[in-house]
């Protein structure tokens, strides 16, 4: 019998002035496997548009939820 996994992993990260995603960390997780997968996917993201302040690109911190709804395959 397969386990049913449902919930959100909250990931904090920084987009630096070049748009690179950096300083990934799980703030609230649901399981070691889901947490690791959320970090793996976030680490492979293409560059973002950096935040701007007074017309200059700046480091910006974000937090996003990654939702899991992994049923039993039915």
C-alpha positions as CSV (number, residue, x, y, z in Angstrom):
1,X,0.0,0.0,0.0
2,X,1.3,3.4,-1.0
3,X,1.5,6.4,1.4
4,X,-0.7,9.4,0.6
5,X,1.3,12.7,0.8
6,X,-0.4,16.0,0.9
7,X,0.8,19.4,2.1
8,X,3.0,22.4,1.3
9,X,6.7,22.9,1.6
10,X,7.6,26.6,2.2
11,X,10.9,27.6,0.6
12,X,12.8,30.8,1.2
13,X,15.4,32.0,-1.3
14,X,17.2,35.1,-2.5
15,X,17.2,36.4,-6.1
16,X,20.5,38.3,-6.5
17,X,21.1,41.3,-8.6
18,X,21.9,39.1,-11.6
19,X,18.7,37.1,-11.3
20,X,20.3,34.0,-9.9
21,X,18.4,32.0,-7.3
22,X,20.5,31.6,-4.1
23,X,20.3,30.7,-0.4
24,X,17.6,28.1,-0.7
25,X,16.2,26.8,2.5
26,X,13.1,25.0,3.7
27,X,11.2,27.0,6.3
28,X,8.4,24.5,6.8
29,X,8.5,21.0,5.4
30,X,6.3,17.9,5.2
31,X,8.8,15.1,4.8
32,X,12.6,14.8,4.2
33,X,11.9,13.5,0.6
34,X,9.4,16.2,-0.4
35,X,11.6,18.9,1.2
36,X,14.7,17.7,-0.8
37,X,12.7,17.6,-4.0
38,X,11.4,21.1,-3.5
39,X,15.0,22.4,-3.0
40,X,16.2,20.4,-6.1
41,X,13.6,21.9,-8.3
42,X,14.1,25.4,-7.0
43,X,17.9,25.1,-7.6
44,X,17.3,24.3,-11.3
45,X,15.2,27.4,-11.9
46,X,16.2,29.7,-14.7
47,X,17.2,33.2,-13.7
48,X,14.5,35.6,-12.4
49,X,14.2,39.3,-13.0
50,X,15.9,40.9,-10.1
51,X,14.1,43.4,-7.8
52,X,14.9,47.0,-8.4
53,X,15.3,49.9,-6.0
54,X,16.0,53.4,-7.3
55,X,16.5,51.9,-10.7
56,X,19.2,49.5,-9.6
57,X,19.0,45.7,-9.5
58,X,19.1,44.5,-5.9
59,X,19.0,41.2,-3.9
60,X,15.4,40.3,-3.0
61,X,14.2,37.6,-0.6
62,X,11.2,35.5,-1.5
63,X,9.2,32.8,0.1
64,X,6.9,30.4,-1.9
65,X,4.8,27.4,-1.1
66,X,5.2,24.3,-3.1
67,X,2.1,22.1,-2.9
68,X,2.1,18.3,-2.9
69,X,-0.9,16.2,-3.5
70,X,0.4,12.7,-4.2
71,X,-2.5,10.2,-4.1
72,X,-2.5,6.5,-4.1
73,X,-2.5,6.2,-7.8
74,X,-6.2,5.6,-8.2
